[in-house]
């Protein structure tokens, strides 16, 4: 933000372009409006445009459709997430689900979906992150309509203990091929750089049902990128452990932190 310092100026009031005069304790203060130097990225502009489009579309629904979305919102309110209850209106629910569906190129969902299916969190056997590889092994896709949403941030030093607040969606549309999810290309396309050996990466992922927009709980892991020849042939079966336990017990190239 850049702002010129306010100056005292007698006998002047009102506004002229970015300059505003106001009276404070008998003195006229002349100030200049501050502007942010930050410029929205193309991705941010696209998200804002999509959000605005979805929000406006709600007004075109029929009364019965709006009532169905209000009913869905009431059901979603009763869903506790980490001990907190969501506060939603029908409009909120419509925007929340449809903005997710827009990410994967789906048409707007005008009819409120049913709220019955439980979506399990992503499950995998192992994964490997290195300068030339970012792959999850043994990923089970519960339904054909599910897509894996992957969130990551840029490289962090080993001393960083929490980088979850800096994550962005790398891809909302990953599908396992023969049980493997190769995310290297989508990462380099998103950030424009390669993965760096010895740097820490924070990863979050969850399933999204592309028929409804509903999502699963997230799985979070953090790891150091390492280039070890042992990784390519090692596939430790860790299906019965929690995601964090799987990571802690995984191959030497992972080194969960």
C-alpha positions as CSV (number, residue, x, y, z in Angstrom):
1,X,0.0,0.0,0.0
2,X,1.3,3.5,-0.9
3,X,-0.2,6.6,0.7
4,X,1.1,10.2,0.8
5,X,1.2,11.7,4.3
6,X,-1.8,13.8,5.2
7,X,-1.2,17.5,5.3
8,X,-3.0,20.4,7.0
9,X,-4.8,22.8,4.6
10,X,-7.2,25.5,5.6
11,X,-10.3,26.6,3.7
12,X,-10.7,23.5,1.6
13,X,-13.3,20.6,1.8
14,X,-14.6,17.8,-0.4
15,X,-13.0,15.4,-2.8
16,X,-11.1,15.8,-6.1
17,X,-10.2,12.5,-7.8
18,X,-8.0,10.7,-5.2
19,X,-7.7,13.7,-2.9
20,X,-10.1,14.1,0.0
21,X,-10.3,17.0,2.5
22,X,-12.0,16.6,5.9
23,X,-12.2,18.7,9.0
24,X,-10.7,17.3,12.2
25,X,-10.7,19.4,15.4
26,X,-11.0,22.6,13.5
27,X,-8.3,21.8,11.0
28,X,-8.7,20.7,7.4
29,X,-6.7,17.5,6.6
30,X,-5.9,16.7,3.0
31,X,-5.2,13.1,2.3
32,X,-4.5,10.9,-0.8
33,X,-6.3,7.5,-1.3
34,X,-4.0,4.5,-0.9
35,X,-3.7,1.8,-3.5
36,X,-2.4,-1.7,-3.4
37,X,0.6,-2.4,-5.6
38,X,-0.4,-6.1,-5.8
39,X,-1.8,-7.2,-9.2
40,X,-4.2,-10.1,-9.4
41,X,-2.8,-13.2,-11.1
42,X,-4.7,-14.7,-14.1
43,X,-5.7,-17.6,-11.8
44,X,-7.1,-15.2,-9.2
45,X,-9.1,-13.3,-11.8
46,X,-10.5,-16.6,-13.2
47,X,-11.6,-17.7,-9.8
48,X,-13.2,-14.3,-9.0
49,X,-15.0,-14.4,-12.4
50,X,-16.3,-17.9,-11.8
51,X,-17.5,-17.1,-8.3
52,X,-19.3,-14.0,-9.6
53,X,-20.9,-16.1,-12.4
54,X,-22.1,-18.8,-10.0
55,X,-23.4,-16.3,-7.5
56,X,-25.5,-14.5,-10.1
57,X,-26.9,-17.8,-11.4
58,X,-28.6,-18.5,-8.1
59,X,-31.0,-15.6,-8.7
60,X,-32.3,-17.4,-11.8
61,X,-33.5,-20.5,-9.9
62,X,-37.2,-21.2,-9.3
63,X,-38.7,-20.9,-5.9
64,X,-38.8,-24.7,-5.5
65,X,-35.2,-25.0,-6.5
66,X,-34.2,-22.4,-4.0
67,X,-36.1,-24.2,-1.3
68,X,-34.3,-27.4,-2.1
69,X,-31.0,-25.6,-1.7
70,X,-32.1,-24.2,1.6
71,X,-33.0,-27.7,2.8
72,X,-29.6,-28.9,1.6
73,X,-27.9,-26.1,3.5
74,X,-29.7,-27.1,6.7
75,X,-28.4,-30.6,6.4
76,X,-24.9,-29.4,5.7
77,X,-25.1,-27.2,8.8
78,X,-25.5,-30.3,10.9
79,X,-22.2,-31.7,9.6
80,X,-19.5,-31.1,12.2
81,X,-16.0,-30.4,10.9
82,X,-13.3,-30.5,13.5
83,X,-15.9,-29.7,16.2
84,X,-17.3,-26.7,14.4
85,X,-20.6,-26.5,12.5
86,X,-20.9,-24.9,9.1
87,X,-23.1,-21.8,8.9
88,X,-24.7,-22.0,5.4
89,X,-27.6,-20.5,3.5
90,X,-29.1,-22.0,0.3
91,X,-27.1,-19.4,-1.7
92,X,-23.9,-20.4,0.1
93,X,-24.4,-24.1,-0.5
94,X,-25.2,-23.4,-4.2
95,X,-22.0,-21.3,-4.7
96,X,-19.8,-23.7,-2.6
97,X,-20.7,-26.8,-4.6
98,X,-20.9,-25.1,-8.0
99,X,-17.6,-23.3,-7.8
100,X,-15.9,-26.7,-7.2
101,X,-17.7,-28.2,-10.2
102,X,-16.6,-25.3,-12.4
103,X,-13.0,-26.1,-11.6
104,X,-13.4,-29.4,-13.5
105,X,-15.5,-28.0,-16.3
106,X,-18.9,-29.2,-15.2
107,X,-22.1,-27.4,-15.9
108,X,-23.9,-25.5,-13.1
109,X,-25.9,-27.8,-10.8
110,X,-29.3,-26.2,-10.5
111,X,-31.0,-29.0,-8.7
112,X,-29.8,-29.5,-5.1
113,X,-28.0,-32.9,-4.9
114,X,-28.8,-35.5,-2.2
115,X,-26.6,-35.4,0.9
116,X,-26.3,-39.1,1.6
117,X,-23.0,-40.4,0.3
118,X,-20.0,-40.5,2.5
119,X,-16.8,-39.7,0.6
120,X,-13.8,-41.5,2.1
121,X,-10.5,-39.6,2.4
122,X,-7.8,-40.5,-0.2
123,X,-5.9,-43.8,0.5
124,X,-2.6,-44.8,-1.0
125,X,0.3,-47.2,-0.3
126,X,3.3,-45.0,-0.7
127,X,4.6,-42.0,-2.5
128,X,7.9,-40.6,-3.9
129,X,8.8,-36.9,-4.3
130,X,12.1,-36.1,-6.0
131,X,13.3,-33.5,-8.6
132,X,12.1,-35.8,-11.4
133,X,9.2,-37.5,-9.7
134,X,6.0,-36.7,-7.8
135,X,3.9,-39.8,-7.7
136,X,1.4,-41.5,-5.3
137,X,1.3,-45.3,-5.5
138,X,-1.6,-47.6,-4.9
139,X,-4.3,-44.9,-5.0
140,X,-7.8,-46.4,-4.8
141,X,-10.5,-44.5,-6.6
142,X,-13.8,-45.3,-4.8
143,X,-16.1,-44.1,-7.6
144,X,-15.6,-43.2,-11.3
145,X,-17.0,-39.7,-10.6
146,X,-14.3,-38.9,-8.0
147,X,-11.4,-36.7,-8.8
148,X,-8.3,-36.2,-6.7
149,X,-7.8,-32.5,-5.8
150,X,-4.1,-31.8,-5.1
151,X,-2.8,-28.7,-3.2
152,X,0.8,-27.8,-2.8
153,X,3.1,-24.8,-2.2
154,X,6.5,-23.8,-3.4
155,X,9.7,-25.2,-1.9
156,X,10.4,-24.5,1.8
157,X,13.5,-24.9,3.9
158,X,13.9,-27.8,6.3
159,X,13.3,-25.5,9.2
160,X,9.7,-24.6,8.2
161,X,7.3,-26.5,10.4
162,X,4.0,-25.4,8.9
163,X,3.4,-24.3,5.4
164,X,-0.3,-25.2,5.1
165,X,-1.5,-21.6,4.7
166,X,0.5,-21.2,1.5
167,X,-1.0,-24.1,-0.4
168,X,-2.9,-23.6,-3.7
169,X,-4.7,-26.0,-5.9
170,X,-2.3,-27.6,-8.3
171,X,-4.9,-29.8,-10.0
172,X,-8.6,-30.4,-9.2
173,X,-8.9,-33.3,-11.7
174,X,-6.4,-36.1,-11.1
175,X,-7.3,-39.7,-11.8
176,X,-5.3,-42.7,-10.9
177,X,-3.8,-44.7,-13.8
178,X,-3.3,-48.3,-12.9
179,X,-3.4,-47.2,-9.3
180,X,-0.7,-44.5,-9.6
181,X,-1.2,-40.7,-9.6
182,X,1.7,-38.9,-11.3
183,X,1.5,-35.2,-10.4
184,X,4.9,-34.0,-11.5
185,X,3.7,-32.3,-14.7
186,X,0.8,-30.4,-13.1
187,X,3.2,-29.2,-10.4
188,X,5.8,-27.8,-12.8
189,X,3.1,-26.3,-15.0
190,X,1.6,-24.6,-12.0
191,X,4.7,-23.2,-10.4
192,X,7.0,-23.0,-13.4
193,X,9.9,-24.6,-11.6
194,X,11.2,-28.1,-10.9
195,X,11.1,-29.8,-7.5
196,X,14.3,-29.2,-5.5
197,X,16.2,-32.0,-3.8
198,X,16.6,-31.3,-0.1
199,X,13.7,-28.9,0.1
200,X,10.5,-29.5,2.1
201,X,7.1,-29.7,0.5
202,X,3.6,-29.6,2.1
203,X,0.9,-31.6,0.3
204,X,-2.8,-31.7,0.9
205,X,-5.3,-33.8,-1.1
206,X,-8.9,-34.8,-1.1
207,X,-11.6,-36.5,-3.3
208,X,-14.2,-34.4,-5.0
209,X,-17.4,-36.0,-6.4
210,X,-17.8,-34.4,-9.8
211,X,-21.5,-35.3,-9.8
212,X,-22.3,-33.2,-6.7
213,X,-19.4,-31.1,-5.7
214,X,-19.1,-32.7,-2.3
215,X,-15.6,-33.4,-1.0
216,X,-13.9,-35.8,1.4
217,X,-11.8,-34.9,4.4
218,X,-8.3,-33.8,3.5
219,X,-5.1,-35.8,3.9
220,X,-2.0,-33.8,4.7
221,X,1.6,-34.8,4.5
222,X,5.0,-32.9,4.5
223,X,8.2,-34.3,3.2
224,X,11.7,-33.6,2.0
225,X,12.4,-34.2,-1.7
226,X,15.1,-36.8,-2.0
227,X,16.6,-38.6,-4.9
228,X,17.4,-42.1,-3.8
229,X,17.7,-45.2,-6.0
230,X,16.0,-47.3,-3.3
231,X,12.7,-45.4,-3.9
232,X,12.0,-46.7,-7.4
233,X,11.8,-50.3,-6.4
234,X,10.4,-50.0,-2.8
235,X,6.6,-50.2,-2.4
236,X,5.8,-50.6,1.3
237,X,2.2,-51.8,1.9
238,X,0.8,-49.4,4.5
239,X,-2.9,-49.6,3.8
240,X,-4.0,-50.3,7.3
241,X,-2.3,-47.3,8.8
242,X,-3.5,-43.7,9.1
243,X,-2.2,-41.3,6.4
244,X,0.3,-39.7,8.9
245,X,1.4,-43.1,10.2
246,X,1.9,-44.3,6.6
247,X,4.1,-41.4,5.9
248,X,6.2,-41.9,9.0
249,X,6.7,-45.6,8.2
250,X,7.3,-45.1,4.5
251,X,10.5,-45.6,2.4
252,X,13.7,-43.8,3.3
253,X,13.3,-41.3,0.5
254,X,10.2,-39.8,2.2
255,X,11.5,-38.6,5.6
256,X,8.2,-37.3,7.0
257,X,8.7,-34.2,9.1
